[in-house]
Amino acid sequence: MVINTNISAQNSARQLSQSSALLSKSLARLSSGSKLVSAEDDVAGAAVSMRFDAQINRIDAASSNIDNATSYSQTQDGFMQKVGSALNRMSELTVLSQDVTKSDSDRALYQKEYSTLGSYINDLATKDFNGVSLFGSTTHAVTTDSDGNTFNLSSANLSTSTYTTATGGSVATTGGAVTALAAVKAAITQLATDRASVGANVSRLSMYSDQLGVLKDNLSAANSRIKDVDVAQESTQFAKYNILVQAGTAMLAQANANPQSALRLLS
């Protein structure tokens, strides 16, 4: 029986220290909801999870870009619908001006409406979306994934000669109305093509958006398996470590009291 070196107390203290450390880590996991409280918990897993987090954030950014590009294209289509209505009326005016029962005074009235509609179309050609031209000749590249790959939006330019020839026509005379009719018909055909291109842009952007949504779900699920704590399993571990700490504390107290029995030999 010795007094200076209490082996039982040392062992109990060491076991208690280990149990306390495990209990603290379990508490941290349950309170944070993450298995990766520190990188040492899973070195490789922490690295993979970090890359997943970064990729998921980039996917969110790409989705935002796609949503904005979709709004841009839908705004284009909205304006082009009004251009179509204006061109339809202009084509009607070119035919009305060819009526042999109409005088030049009547045709002058038709010309007034025709030129007003032409000015309306020319004005729409200058519109923009957040400072970006809606109907210019510039091709816009939209980011479609987390790696920065892009898709070029098909442009719709209302300032081409096909449109300006129609908007600058005249129905003040019968001959002018015939020429204007051919120009307006060409503009309507071009507008139909441009609207189809814009519609195709929206359709493809929608597919990209759906694709990124599915990819984000899959990456989030994979990332969750790496870093998210299983509360049911961890709560079981927490109960175990909690009991061990309490038992270790009690046994340490008992081990510290054991040398007192030596006093009986000295009394």
C-alpha positions in Angstrom: 0.0 0.0 0.0 1.5 3.3 -1.1 0.6 7.0 -0.7 2.8 9.0 -3.0 1.9 7.2 -6.2 -1.8 6.5 -6.7 -1.9 4.4 -9.8 -5.7 3.9 -9.6 -6.3 7.6 -9.4 -4.0 8.3 -12.4 -5.7 5.7 -14.5 -9.1 7.0 -13.5 -8.1 10.6 -14.3 -6.8 9.6 -17.7 -10.0 7.7 -18.6 -12.1 10.6 -17.3 -10.1 13.0 -19.5 -10.7 10.9 -22.6 -14.4 10.5 -21.8 -14.7 14.3 -21.2 -13.0 15.1 -24.6 -15.3 12.7 -26.4 -18.3 14.2 -24.6 -17.3 17.7 -25.6 -16.9 16.6 -29.2 -20.3 14.9 -29.2 -21.8 18.1 -27.8 -20.2 20.2 -30.5 -21.5 17.9 -33.2 -25.0 17.9 -31.9 -25.1 21.7 -31.3 -23.6 22.4 -34.8 -25.3 19.7 -36.7 -22.0 18.8 -38.4 -19.8 15.8 -38.0 -16.8 17.9 -39.1 -16.3 20.1 -36.1 -12.7 20.3 -37.0 -10.6 19.1 -40.0 -9.1 16.3 -37.8 -12.5 14.6 -37.6 -12.3 13.5 -41.2 -9.3 15.0 -43.1 -10.3 13.7 -46.6 -14.0 14.3 -46.0 -13.4 17.9 -44.9 -11.5 18.6 -48.1 -14.2 17.0 -50.3 -17.0 18.8 -48.4 -15.2 22.1 -48.9 -15.0 21.6 -52.6 -18.7 20.6 -52.7 -19.7 23.7 -50.8 -17.8 25.9 -53.2 -19.3 24.2 -56.2 -22.8 24.5 -54.8 -22.3 28.2 -54.3 -21.1 28.5 -57.9 -24.2 26.6 -59.1 -26.4 29.1 -57.2 -24.6 31.9 -59.0 -25.0 30.3 -62.4 -28.7 29.7 -61.7 -29.1 33.4 -60.9 -27.4 34.3 -64.2 -29.7 32.0 -66.1 -32.8 33.4 -64.4 -31.7 36.9 -65.3 -31.0 35.9 -68.9 -34.4 34.3 -69.0 -36.0 37.5 -67.9 -34.0 39.4 -70.5 -35.2 37.1 -73.3 -38.8 37.2 -72.0 -38.6 41.0 -72.1 -37.4 40.8 -75.7 -40.3 38.7 -76.6 -42.8 41.0 -74.9 -41.5 44.0 -77.0 -41.4 41.9 -80.2 -45.1 41.0 -79.7 -45.9 44.7 -79.9 -43.7 45.1 -82.9 -45.7 42.3 -84.5 -48.9 44.1 -83.8 -47.5 47.3 -85.3 -46.3 45.6 -88.4 -49.6 43.8 -88.9 -51.4 47.2 -88.8 -48.8 48.7 -91.2 -49.3 45.8 -93.6 -53.1 46.5 -93.4 -52.5 50.2 -94.2 -50.4 49.4 -97.3 -53.3 47.4 -98.7 -55.8 50.1 -97.8 -53.7 52.7 -99.6 -54.0 50.7 -102.8 -57.8 51.2 -102.8 -58.6 52.9 -106.1 -61.5 54.7 -104.5 -59.2 56.5 -102.1 -57.8 59.9 -102.8 -54.3 61.2 -102.1 -55.8 63.0 -99.1 -57.0 59.7 -97.7 -53.6 58.2 -98.4 -52.0 61.0 -96.5 -54.0 60.1 -93.4 -52.9 56.4 -93.8 -49.3 57.7 -94.2 -49.6 59.6 -90.9 -50.6 56.4 -89.0 -48.0 54.3 -90.9 -45.1 56.7 -90.1 -46.2 56.9 -86.4 -46.2 53.1 -86.2 -42.8 53.0 -87.9 -41.4 55.5 -85.4 -42.8 53.3 -82.6 -40.9 50.3 -83.9 -37.7 52.4 -84.3 -38.1 53.5 -80.7 -38.4 50.0 -79.4 -35.2 49.0 -81.2 -33.3 51.3 -78.7 -34.7 49.8 -75.5 -32.5 48.1 -73.0 -32.6 45.8 -70.0 -30.6 47.0 -67.0 -28.4 49.0 -69.3 -27.9 46.1 -71.8 -29.4 46.6 -75.3 -32.4 44.3 -76.0 -32.2 44.5 -79.8 -28.6 45.1 -80.7 -26.3 42.9 -82.8 -24.1 41.9 -79.8 -24.2 38.3 -78.8 -24.5 37.7 -75.0 -22.8 34.7 -73.4 -24.7 33.3 -70.4 -22.9 31.2 -67.7 -24.6 27.8 -67.6 -22.7 25.8 -65.0 -20.3 25.9 -62.1 -17.3 25.6 -64.4 -18.0 28.9 -66.3 -19.2 27.3 -69.6 -21.4 29.6 -71.6 -24.3 29.6 -74.0 -24.6 32.4 -76.6 -28.1 34.0 -76.8 -29.3 34.4 -80.4 -29.6 38.2 -81.0 -32.7 40.0 -82.4 -31.7 43.2 -84.0 -34.6 45.5 -84.9 -32.2 48.0 -86.5 -31.4 45.9 -89.5 -32.3 47.1 -93.0 -35.2 44.6 -93.1 -37.0 46.5 -90.4 -35.8 50.1 -91.2 -36.9 49.7 -94.9 -40.4 48.8 -93.7 -40.6 51.5 -91.0 -39.3 54.1 -93.5 -41.7 53.3 -96.3 -44.5 55.5 -97.6 -48.1 54.7 -98.4 -48.9 58.3 -99.6 -49.1 56.9 -103.1 -50.4 53.7 -104.7 -46.9 52.9 -106.0 -45.3 53.6 -102.6 -47.9 51.4 -100.9 -47.0 48.5 -103.2 -43.3 48.9 -102.3 -44.1 49.3 -98.6 -46.2 46.2 -98.6 -43.3 44.1 -99.8 -41.0 45.7 -97.2 -43.5 45.1 -94.4 -44.0 41.5 -95.4 -40.3 40.9 -95.3 -40.1 42.5 -91.9 -42.9 40.3 -90.6 -41.1 37.2 -91.8 -37.9 38.4 -90.2 -39.7 39.2 -86.9 -41.2 35.7 -86.9 -37.6 34.2 -87.3 -36.3 36.5 -84.5 -39.1 35.6 -82.1 -38.5 31.9 -82.8 -34.8 32.4 -81.9 -35.7 34.2 -78.7 -38.2 31.5 -77.8 -35.5 28.9 -78.4 -33.2 30.9 -76.1 -35.9 30.8 -73.3 -36.4 27.0 -73.8 -32.7 26.2 -73.6 -32.2 28.4 -70.6 -35.1 26.7 -68.9 -33.4 23.3 -69.5 -30.1 24.6 -68.1 -31.9 25.9 -65.0 -33.6 22.5 -64.4 -30.2 20.7 -64.9 -28.5 22.9 -62.4 -31.4 22.3 -59.9 -31.0 18.6 -60.2 -27.2 18.8 -59.9 -27.4 21.0 -56.8 -29.7 18.5 -55.2 -27.4 15.6 -55.9 -24.3 17.5 -54.7 -26.1 18.6 -51.5 -27.1 15.1 -50.8 -23.5 13.8 -51.2 -22.2 16.7 -49.1 -24.7 15.9 -46.4 -23.5 12.4 -46.1 -20.0 13.6 -45.5 -20.5 16.5 -43.0 -24.0 16.3 -41.5 -24.3 14.6 -38.2 -26.7 11.7 -37.7 -28.6 13.0 -34.7 -30.0 9.6 -33.7 -26.6 7.9 -33.7 -24.7 10.9 -32.2 -27.3 11.2 -29.4 -26.6 7.6 -28.5 -22.9 8.3 -28.3 -23.6 11.4 -26.3 -25.5 9.4 -23.7 -22.7 6.8 -23.6 -20.0 9.5 -23.0 -22.1 11.3 -20.5 -22.4 8.1 -18.4 -18.7 7.4 -18.8 -17.9 10.9 -17.5 -20.1 10.5 -14.5 -18.8 7.0 -13.8 -15.2 8.2 -14.2 -15.8 11.1 -11.9 -17.2 8.8 -9.2 -14.4 6.3 -9.6 -11.7 9.0 -9.5 -13.2 10.2 -6.2 -13.1 6.6 -4.9 -9.5 6.1 -6.1 -8.4 9.3 -4.4 -10.0 8.1 -1.2 -8.3 4.6 -1.3 -4.9 5.8 0.2 -6.8 7.0 3.3 -7.0 3.4 4.4 -3.3 3.6 5.1 -4.1 5.8 8.0 -5.6 2.7 9.8 -2.2 1.1 9.8 -0.7 4.2 11.3 -3.2 4.7 14.0 
